[in-house]
Amino acid sequence: MSPVDEGDEFDELFELLGSRTRYEILRLLTREPMFLGQLSRELAVGQQAIIRHLRQFIEQGLLDTYEDESIRGPPRKYYRLNKCVRLSINIAPDGVRVVRIMPGATGPQGVEEVLQQNYPDLHRLVVRAQRLSEIPDSLDRKREAIDLIKELEARSSEFQDVGRYLRGIVKWLRETHL
């Protein structure tokens, strides 16, 4: 791929998104970081093809990697989005032009990282849930799933209460101060 020109930085993004597989990879990675085998299974695409697509994203600075422990075997290499890009496009009879490109903040990218950085106890629950399929015994897997469901439902309820409270404050601020 050619380097991105000053005025045409969106061309590279369009080129990357021009592949349905690359688009689907990005869509999956917006939910959570994933390792190569997960991406390959989810997309029903061979690992070598996935690696080629991931390499393109990494070269353009949209993805990075990290390693995390695995219940079985060596640590796994996870792929995650490391940059947010907001793109507004004006499509009109006189042509297509990018109205705005804004790089994302340097802070946490996606829910997974927000959890990891700000709510480590919740993040540990999510990681446990993601690794359920690695528990070989089905009875142990079911017990773990039941425990996780109970814990996550309790925490979810807490956050819903907090969310309602915060929305109430926002409403009050808008009504009384704007």
DOZATOR-801817 format. One record per residue (C-alpha): residue in three letters; chain; z, y negated, x negated. Coordinates in Angstrom, 2 decimals. Layout:
<sites>
+------+-------+---------+---------+---------+
! resn ! chain !      pz !      py !      px !
+------+-------+---------+---------+---------+
!  ala !     A !       Z !       Y !       X !
...
+------+-------+---------+---------+---------+
</sites>
This chain:
<sites>
+------+-------+---------+---------+---------+
! resn ! chain !      pz !      py !      px !
+------+-------+---------+---------+---------+
!  met !     A !    0.00 !    0.00 !    0.00 !
!  ser !     A !   -0.75 !   -3.48 !   -1.11 !
!  pro !     A !    1.94 !   -6.07 !   -1.70 !
!  val !     A !    2.74 !   -8.30 !    1.25 !
!  asp !     A !    1.07 !  -11.73 !    1.11 !
!  glu !     A !    3.12 !  -14.84 !    1.96 !
!  gly !     A !    1.24 !  -15.55 !    5.18 !
!  asp !     A !    0.65 !  -11.93 !    6.16 !
!  glu !     A !    4.06 !  -10.33 !    5.83 !
!  phe !     A !    3.80 !   -8.95 !    9.36 !
!  asp !     A !    0.63 !   -6.98 !    8.48 !
!  glu !     A !    2.69 !   -4.54 !    6.42 !
!  leu !     A !    5.10 !   -3.99 !    9.30 !
!  phe !     A !    2.23 !   -3.37 !   11.71 !
!  glu !     A !    0.69 !   -0.94 !    9.26 !
!  leu !     A !    3.96 !    0.97 !    8.98 !
!  leu !     A !    4.37 !    1.08 !   12.76 !
!  gly !     A !    0.74 !    2.08 !   13.23 !
!  ser !     A !    1.70 !    5.71 !   12.74 !
!  arg !     A !    3.35 !    7.33 !   15.74 !
!  thr !     A !    5.41 !    9.52 !   13.40 !
!  arg !     A !    6.70 !    6.53 !   11.44 !
!  tyr !     A !    7.51 !    4.73 !   14.67 !
!  glu !     A !    9.45 !    7.77 !   15.90 !
!  ile !     A !   11.30 !    8.00 !   12.57 !
!  leu !     A !   12.43 !    4.39 !   12.96 !
!  arg !     A !   13.39 !    4.97 !   16.57 !
!  leu !     A !   15.59 !    7.92 !   15.58 !
!  leu !     A !   17.16 !    6.05 !   12.68 !
!  thr !     A !   18.15 !    3.16 !   14.95 !
!  arg !     A !   20.51 !    5.60 !   16.66 !
!  glu !     A !   22.13 !    7.01 !   13.54 !
!  pro !     A !   21.43 !    7.89 !    9.91 !
!  met !     A !   19.80 !   11.30 !    9.62 !
!  phe !     A !   18.98 !   13.78 !    6.88 !
!  leu !     A !   15.51 !   15.17 !    6.22 !
!  gly !     A !   16.00 !   18.43 !    8.12 !
!  gln !     A !   17.22 !   16.58 !   11.23 !
!  leu !     A !   14.20 !   14.28 !   11.23 !
!  ser !     A !   11.84 !   17.19 !   10.72 !
!  arg !     A !   13.39 !   19.18 !   13.59 !
!  glu !     A !   13.59 !   16.22 !   15.99 !
!  leu !     A !    9.95 !   15.28 !   15.41 !
!  ala !     A !    8.56 !   18.80 !   14.91 !
!  val !     A !    6.85 !   17.55 !   11.75 !
!  gly !     A !    6.93 !   19.24 !    8.35 !
!  gln !     A !    9.40 !   17.98 !    5.77 !
!  gln !     A !    6.70 !   17.04 !    3.25 !
!  ala !     A !    5.06 !   14.73 !    5.80 !
!  ile !     A !    8.43 !   13.22 !    6.72 !
!  ile !     A !    9.15 !   12.59 !    3.03 !
!  arg !     A !    5.84 !   10.71 !    2.65 !
!  his !     A !    6.68 !    8.49 !    5.64 !
!  leu !     A !   10.24 !    7.88 !    4.45 !
!  arg !     A !    8.96 !    6.94 !    1.02 !
!  gln !     A !    6.76 !    4.22 !    2.59 !
!  phe !     A !    9.74 !    2.76 !    4.44 !
!  ile !     A !   11.86 !    2.82 !    1.30 !
!  glu !     A !    9.09 !    1.10 !   -0.71 !
!  gln !     A !    8.99 !   -1.68 !    1.90 !
!  gly !     A !   12.77 !   -2.03 !    1.84 !
!  leu !     A !   13.39 !   -0.92 !    5.43 !
!  leu !     A !   15.37 !    2.23 !    4.58 !
!  asp !     A !   17.88 !    3.31 !    2.01 !
!  thr !     A !   19.73 !    6.55 !    1.38 !
!  tyr !     A !   23.24 !    7.79 !    0.78 !
!  glu !     A !   24.81 !   11.19 !    0.28 !
!  asp !     A !   27.51 !   12.67 !    2.48 !
!  glu !     A !   29.39 !   15.95 !    2.32 !
!  ser !     A !   28.11 !   18.95 !    4.20 !
!  ile !     A !   30.26 !   21.66 !    5.74 !
!  arg !     A !   27.90 !   24.18 !    4.20 !
!  gly !     A !   26.24 !   23.66 !    0.85 !
!  pro !     A !   25.75 !   20.60 !   -1.32 !
!  pro !     A !   25.97 !   17.01 !   -0.07 !
!  arg !     A !   23.12 !   15.87 !    2.16 !
!  lys !     A !   20.90 !   12.87 !    1.58 !
!  tyr !     A !   20.90 !   10.65 !    4.67 !
!  tyr !     A !   18.31 !    8.01 !    5.50 !
!  arg !     A !   19.31 !    4.82 !    7.30 !
!  leu !     A !   17.90 !    1.46 !    8.22 !
!  asn !     A !   19.08 !   -1.18 !    5.81 !
!  lys !     A !   17.28 !   -4.19 !    7.19 !
!  cys !     A !   16.76 !   -5.70 !   10.58 !
!  val !     A !   13.52 !   -7.51 !   11.36 !
!  arg !     A !   12.88 !   -9.53 !   14.50 !
!  leu !     A !    9.26 !  -10.24 !   15.22 !
!  ser !     A !    7.83 !  -12.44 !   17.96 !
!  ile !     A !    4.11 !  -12.27 !   18.56 !
!  asn !     A !    1.82 !  -14.52 !   20.55 !
!  ile !     A !   -1.20 !  -12.61 !   21.85 !
!  ala !     A !   -3.73 !  -14.92 !   23.46 !
!  pro !     A !   -7.50 !  -15.21 !   23.93 !
!  asp !     A !   -7.68 !  -17.31 !   20.77 !
!  gly !     A !   -6.06 !  -14.61 !   18.64 !
!  val !     A !   -2.89 !  -12.91 !   17.60 !
!  arg !     A !   -0.32 !  -14.76 !   15.59 !
!  val !     A !    3.23 !  -14.17 !   14.55 !
!  val !     A !    5.49 !  -16.82 !   15.98 !
!  arg !     A !    8.57 !  -15.84 !   14.03 !
!  ile !     A !    9.80 !  -13.26 !   11.56 !
!  met !     A !   13.50 !  -13.23 !   10.89 !
!  pro !     A !   15.15 !  -10.86 !    8.47 !
!  gly !     A !   18.32 !   -9.34 !    9.82 !
!  ala !     A !   21.78 !  -10.16 !    8.71 !
!  thr !     A !   23.17 !   -8.59 !    5.58 !
!  gly !     A !   26.12 !   -7.21 !    7.54 !
!  pro !     A !   26.35 !   -3.81 !    9.21 !
!  gln !     A !   23.09 !   -2.38 !   10.47 !
!  gly !     A !   23.37 !   -0.43 !   13.67 !
!  val !     A !   26.23 !    1.05 !   15.57 !
!  glu !     A !   26.86 !    3.80 !   13.02 !
!  glu !     A !   27.64 !    1.31 !   10.25 !
!  val !     A !   29.68 !   -0.93 !   12.54 !
!  leu !     A !   31.80 !    2.11 !   13.35 !
!  gln !     A !   32.01 !    3.16 !    9.73 !
!  gln !     A !   33.06 !   -0.28 !    8.49 !
!  asn !     A !   35.23 !   -1.50 !   11.36 !
!  tyr !     A !   36.46 !    1.60 !   13.19 !
!  pro !     A !   36.78 !    4.37 !   10.59 !
!  asp !     A !   38.81 !    6.60 !   12.93 !
!  leu !     A !   36.00 !    6.47 !   15.53 !
!  his !     A !   33.42 !    7.05 !   12.83 !
!  arg !     A !   35.23 !   10.22 !   11.77 !
!  leu !     A !   35.03 !   11.46 !   15.38 !
!  val !     A !   31.30 !   10.76 !   15.48 !
!  val !     A !   30.74 !   12.58 !   12.20 !
!  arg !     A !   32.71 !   15.55 !   13.54 !
!  ala !     A !   30.49 !   15.55 !   16.64 !
!  gln !     A !   27.33 !   15.40 !   14.52 !
!  arg !     A !   28.49 !   18.39 !   12.52 !
!  leu !     A !   29.40 !   20.61 !   15.46 !
!  ser !     A !   26.25 !   22.70 !   15.09 !
!  glu !     A !   27.36 !   23.60 !   11.56 !
!  ile !     A !   30.43 !   25.49 !   12.83 !
!  pro !     A !   29.30 !   29.14 !   12.73 !
!  asp !     A !   31.67 !   30.62 !   15.32 !
!  ser !     A !   30.68 !   29.65 !   18.87 !
!  leu !     A !   34.27 !   29.81 !   20.16 !
!  asp !     A !   35.49 !   27.49 !   17.39 !
!  arg !     A !   32.52 !   25.21 !   18.08 !
!  lys !     A !   33.41 !   25.04 !   21.80 !
!  arg !     A !   37.09 !   24.31 !   21.04 !
!  glu !     A !   36.11 !   21.53 !   18.67 !
!  ala !     A !   33.67 !   20.12 !   21.24 !
!  ile !     A !   36.39 !   20.07 !   23.92 !
!  asp !     A !   38.81 !   18.29 !   21.57 !
!  leu !     A !   36.15 !   15.76 !   20.61 !
!  ile !     A !   35.18 !   15.09 !   24.23 !
!  lys !     A !   38.81 !   14.37 !   25.12 !
!  glu !     A !   39.29 !   12.03 !   22.16 !
!  leu !     A !   35.97 !   10.23 !   22.65 !
!  glu !     A !   36.52 !    9.78 !   26.39 !
!  ala !     A !   39.95 !    8.27 !   25.75 !
!  arg !     A !   38.57 !    5.89 !   23.12 !
!  ser !     A !   35.55 !    5.04 !   25.28 !
!  ser !     A !   37.88 !    4.10 !   28.12 !
!  glu !     A !   39.83 !    1.81 !   25.76 !
!  phe !     A !   36.65 !    0.06 !   24.68 !
!  gln !     A !   35.46 !   -0.35 !   28.26 !
!  asp !     A !   38.75 !   -2.07 !   29.06 !
!  val !     A !   38.41 !   -4.30 !   26.01 !
!  gly !     A !   34.78 !   -5.05 !   26.93 !
!  arg !     A !   35.77 !   -6.09 !   30.47 !
!  tyr !     A !   38.52 !   -8.30 !   29.07 !
!  leu !     A !   36.15 !   -9.98 !   26.59 !
!  arg !     A !   33.47 !  -10.51 !   29.26 !
!  gly !     A !   36.16 !  -12.17 !   31.39 !
!  ile !     A !   37.00 !  -14.55 !   28.56 !
!  val !     A !   33.30 !  -15.36 !   28.03 !
!  lys !     A !   32.90 !  -16.05 !   31.77 !
!  trp !     A !   35.98 !  -18.29 !   31.77 !
!  leu !     A !   34.70 !  -20.20 !   28.71 !
!  arg !     A !   31.29 !  -20.75 !   30.32 !
!  glu !     A !   32.81 !  -21.89 !   33.61 !
!  thr !     A !   35.43 !  -24.22 !   32.15 !
!  his !     A !   33.88 !  -25.51 !   28.93 !
!  leu !     A !   30.10 !  -25.60 !   29.39 !
+------+-------+---------+---------+---------+
</sites>
